[in-house]
């Protein structure tokens, strides 16, 4: 019993009585006396009520032994105490305590027999323990004797054997440690051989072995040395990984990735890959630009090496700009190709591992591999946009670092084409639209375009002012696609297709992406330079190009490839010395080259400029609208120049013939207002402009006709040949614009297409309308209308008998027309006169002749019915002979003359109605008509009434 108590004391246990004594007064339950217990048993028990009281006790009272009940209850007291509430709460606690005490007493009474029985067992155990202590004492005494007699000698042998085994293991460990200390030499050899997986595997094995022998003091130094070696390997591995950014090698990259796998850092490797690619882009572009800057500087100035890349780009000279850009794109292509091949390697590697994993049962390893592959795939896909964004930023800084507004056209086209190819690379690389590149090249293109277009307009003005309007001889099957500037129309089926894709598809049968085509060798930007050199698309500006001469003036055997729009206005009929009457259907064309288009050197220059502008549009779609606007200005200026040289004349403004339509007049006014710089001399001879400086920069001075062009000589029909060349070259230019409309429409953004449609409907379509005012000047001077009026004035019209012979003036007028026909034939020997031009000339001459007849009839003072019949006879004779000279049907203004002659027979009321409805006649003609009719069938009163009606019509005009 004493040993049990001592055991309990060592373990910190206490007897029930001691434990009860340690409780605080509040915590101690009072053990009821026997009388109280008996009274409790005798009292009626409401077990359900007591259980409810016990259940109402808070849970915190049962939490742990360290719970202080008194402190808890005091903390619960409210700030303001209420005695009645406190007493009620105290009574509640007393009831809870009484219920608990009663419950405890009840449990004690139930367990009392078991307690007595257990106490007896403890007493018996105490006796047995005392007996066991005696037995143990005797056993120890006997064991001491046995140790001395038998054990010490035998155990000594066993100890020696064990020591031998320990020493043998120690020798083996020492040999292993010696080998580990020599591994650094082998590791260095493996690193030189770039066997990174083997080096890492060997180092990890050494570290594992070192952890086994960590109880040796020499191992701690070796372990730190191995850790340093491993870090050194990781550094060299990082360098090896960076080498793949410029020149991707499959075997090299495979070893690097396997090494990272052994390290368990595959995901870290992906982070490093993106960092190295970004750094490779920066280093590559910096070295390329630095090389050109130092080469152009021509000295060993080291300040360039310390510059930022953006500042370095500003030191590129115009001569080295294009080669540097080409080399820059080549270098960036190598970086992007390496990244593309890196992604391909991971895709193939993942497929191989997935196929291998299906044959293995390691589900945990498989899941880990799937997660790792998923991370790598997402990281690489996300890196596509990051890499391309970095490329765009570098190229954008290069593009904006130099002002290209004064570049040569050839160089600028190369820049556009290189950037276009680079944007195609970006689209295939990551599906990007290259917004940064588009924005930067558009900015440069707009600036270049403004300056280039301004210079071209000035050149065009110079060409026009020096143009003698001589025919530029070209073959009948000439079309603009034979010019260098329009070769892209034949090479590319659609202007919207990228040039590179067309080249690849035409050569490789099946369309391959750039990364597939140049995956092993070559470079898309090298291919570009080669094509430009062999194809010579950058022809010189002007008509002096040998290739243009071969293209335009070369003999062709067949006209089968002549476009319909170049044929439709020409009739292939011989002229020669054919009689006049058989020539009436002729267009006065020469037999040789009768179908050849009429154009000048300036026309060719404008067409070639349009081709150059379209090349820019084809390469760079964002500037399409600006380019089309400039193209429209070229046409506008040419049209305005032709009008200003040959069509501006105040004579026809008062003719009432409507020679200039409202649409043409609106177009000319618009061109003059928006494009032509009108100058007026102020004080001191300074030029005074009515528009702001910025607006004047967009305008061009009005051209002046060359002094070599004479338009006043009657021998040349007042410059008819020059007028034909000018107007028909404009019509030919308009036809070429019509031919190009579909291509321009394809290039234009949808929001700007209404501008193109308006340009064609309001400007291009009006080119042929300039024929009327231009040829009217010739028609007004080709015939002697004044002589006609004098001859008509000498005719006596108040005859009393009907004449059967027409007057002489009719023959004179017809003779004039015959002479005109001959002179047109003479002109056509030098310049073909197309049928529309011939028709316009004849129409003008006939219209003017008819109006001259009406004017002559209107000057008659006296006229009888027989005289009016003679007028009809004269006019019918004129019509009959005239119809043999021309195919024009009906004869222009025939009704104008016949109606005026027949008005002589009208009654008073019909005459008044005639005056109101026929405003085409002048007041003088109407007045004369009324005066001539006086006395025959109109009296003086009616005459006054009709004159008043004429005056009413004329009053609003005054």
Beta strands, then each sheet from edge to edge (+ up, - down):
strand 1: 676-677
strand 2: 680-681
strand 3: 687-688
strand 4: 700-701
sheet 1: 1+ 4+
sheet 2: 2+ 3-
end
